[in-house]
Amino acid sequence: MDTGNTKEINLEGKVIVLGVSGSIAAYKAADLTSELRKAGAEIFVAMTESATRFISPMTLATISRNPVASSLWDEQSGWQPGHIELADQADLFLVVPATANQIANFAHGNAPDILGSIYLATRAPVLIAPAMNGKMYDHPATQQNLESLRDRGVRFVDPVVGELACGYVGMGKLAPLGDILGKVSSTISEKA
């Protein structure tokens, strides 16, 4: 998939930790990883266990050309925990897609999985692209969690209106990859 935006984006020498949570939109992480690599970034993917039910870690490892982290319990190389190493080397922590559950974990400082642990440990900018059922997105709890994260400086690529996996049409569809790539570029540029 060529979004057309990759040619305009230069991420050479940047390290992006891509967090993938358990949404049907997780399959789009493959195209996103490919586009980020074409733009010159080094990509390290971290997935929740539920995300691995939607897309294979092997797929993302092959496209990123790096191992994929999917469990805190698999961190066995070296003395430093892998999630801390990822958090430290990131120029950007990008979470695509982010479920209501993952957003709630971040907002409340919960770290039941590798994404929550990286989120709490990183000092890099955080960029989140939510994807979920529109009713879940509009729920006051989700909106409060989003606002809490915005207040802490987390950036978002807001979802769009479209046909959702559940069959409804409404807000909650993952933003187009071109929009996500543009926000990645502007967020990293601001950091520089």
N, C-alpha and C positions, 0 to 999 in steps of 0.2 A: 504494500500500500504506500503510495507516495502522496503525501499531503500537500506537496508543493511548497511548504514552509521551510523544509529542512535546508534548502539552498540559502535561505536568508539567515539562518541561525548558526552561530559559531559557538560550540560548546567545547572546543578543543582544550584538553587538559583538565576538564572539570569532572568531578566524581559525583554521580547521582545515585543515591540509594532509592530504589523504586520499591515501595511497599504495595503489596497487592492483597486486598482483603476479599472475603468470600461473597462475591456478587456475580451474577451471570455476566456482567460486563468485564469480568477478569480476563476473558479471552482477548480483549483489546490491548492488554498489557504486552502481548507479543508484537503487535504493530508499533506500539509506543516505544518499546525497547529498541526495535530496529531503527526507527526514526531518530531516536536520541543518539544511537551509535553512529548513524550516518552524519550527524551534526558534530561528531568528534568526542562525545562524552564517553567516559568509562562508566558502565552501569553495573551495579550490584543489586540483585533482586532479593527481597525478603518477603516471604508469603506467610499468611496465616494458614493453619491446617485446613480450614474450610476453603480457602482459595485453591488449594491443591486438588480439590474435587471438581473445580471448573476448568483448570488449565494445569498441565503437567509442569513440574519444576524442570524437567529435562528440556522441555521446549524453551523455557526462558533462559536456562543455562546455555543452551546451544546458541541462541540469538545474542545473548549478552556476552558470551565467551568468558563467563565467570561462574563459579559455583553459586547455587541458590540456597539461601538460608530459609528454613521453614520451621525450625523448632529450636527452642532454647536448650533442649536436651541433646542436640546433635553437635554441640560446640565442643570439640575434643582436640583441636590443634592449637598448640601454643599455650602460653600461660594467660593471655588476656581473653576474656570472653568475646566471642565473635560479634555479638550485638554491640558491644562497646567499641570495638575496632571499627565497625561500620559507621557507628554514630560519630566517631572522631574524624574519620576521613571524608565524610560527606561534605560537599559544597552545597548540596540541596537534598532534603528528605522529601520525596515526592510520593504521595499516596494516591494510587489510581487502580481500581476504584476504591472509594472509602464507603463502607456500609454505615448504617445508623449505629450499629454496635461498636464499630471501630472508632467512630467519632465520639461516642459516649465514653469509651475507654480513655481516649486522649483528653477529653474535657474534664474527666474526674481523676486523672492521674493514675489510672489503672494500667497494670502491665502484665496481663495474663498470657501474653503471647509475644513473639519477637518484635512485632510492630510497635506495641505499647512500650516495650523496653527501649527500642531505638528512639522512639519519640521522646521519652523522658531523658535519655542520655545525650542526645545531639544538641549542639549549639548552632547548627546550620539552620538556614531558613527552612520553614516547613510549608509545603504547598499541597493542598488536598483537593481532589476532584470527587465529590460525592456522587453516588449512584444508588438509587433505591426506589421503592414504590412511592408514588406521590403522597399518599396518606401518611406514610412514615416520615417523609421529608418535611411535610407541613405540620407534623405533630409538635405541640409546644415544647416537649422535652428535647426533641431534635433541634428545634430552632434555638432554644436556650443553650444547648451544647455548642452549636455553631457560633453563637454570639460570644460565648465564653472564650472559645478558641480565637476568634477575631480580636477580642480584647487583649489576648496574649501575643498578638502579632502574627498568628497563623494566616496565611493567604489561601484563597480559594479560587478554583475555577468552577463557577456555579453550574449545576446541572441545567438541562434545557427541557422544554416541553416536547414530548414525543410519545411514540408507542413504547410502552414498558413491557418487560418480559411477562408480567402478570396478565397482559391483555388490555389493561387500561391505557388511556391516553392522558398524559398529564405531566407535571413537573417531576423530575427525578431521573431522567435519562442522562447518562454520562455525556459531558460536553464533547463536542467534536475534537478529534486528536489535534487538528490544527490550532484550535483555541488553547489546548493544554500546552502544546509546544511553544506557542507565543508567550504564554504566562511563565513557562520555565525559563525562557530566554530573558524576559524582563526581570524576573526575580533574581536570576544569577547576575545580571548586569547591575542591578541595584546593590548587590553585595560587594561587587568589585571596587 
